[in-house]
Amino acid sequence: MNTYRYKFWAQCPSDKAQILYHLQIQTDDVIMAERIERECRFNEPVYHEDAADGLLKKFGGRQTLEATHGRVNIVTERGVHA
């Protein structure tokens, strides 16, 4: 099992806030670090849950995406859960 962790910024479409995300991917596959960096550069503002859905489609595995928007901590889990 490989575990990849990555931090990135994305803009909220509602209030244009810059949100710091923490992504974790667990998979048996090998994912190039450069691909993770590239796929987490969102060209448009994105809602947290939509970002999680899109990253699951791109990478598969088990994923956790966490961020704090204002005072609200958001954690989404996607993929195969043990």
N, C-alpha and C positions, 0 to 999 in steps of 0.2 A: 504494500500500500504506500502510495506517495501522497504527501501532504504539501500543498502549496499555499502560502499566505501572502497576501498583497494588499497594500493600502493605496487608495486612489481618491481623487476628488471628482465630484459630479455636481451639476447644478440642478436644484429643485425647480420643476416647471411652475409650481404655484407661487412661490415668493422669491425666486431667483437666488436663494441662499446657496452658498457653496458648502457641500456636505462631504465630510471625510468618511469614506467607507473602508471597512475591513472585510476582505474576502478570504475565505478558506475553502479550498477544494481538496477532497480526498478521492483518489482514484488509483486504479491499477495501471492506468495509462501514463505515458510520459508526455508532459506538456512543456513546451519550450517557454522559458521565462519571457522572452520577447513577445510571444503570442499573447500571454496573459496581459502584459503591459499594453499591447496594441488594442486588444478587445475591450479593455477597460477605459479607453479614451472615447467617451461618448461625445458625438458631434453636436447633439441636441440635449437640452435638459431632459431628465428622465426620472420617473417615480421609482422609488426603492423597489417595490414589488415587480415592476416591469424590468428593471435592471437584473433582478435575481432570475426571472424567467428567461431572459435573453442569455445570461451567462450559463444557465443550465443547458440550454440548447447548444451552445458553442462548445462546452467542455464536458458535459455529463458528470458522472460521479456523484458524490455527496457534497453539497455546498452549503455554507453558512455565509450570509451577508449581513453585516451589522453596521449600524450608523446611529448617530445622535443628531436629531433635527430639533434645534431649540433645546427643549428639556425632555423631549420624547426619544427614548432609545428604541430602535426598531431592529428586530432580528428576524430574518427569514431563513428557513431551512428548505432546501430543495434536493430532490434526487432520492437515491436509495438510502433508507434509514435502517440502521442495525437494530 
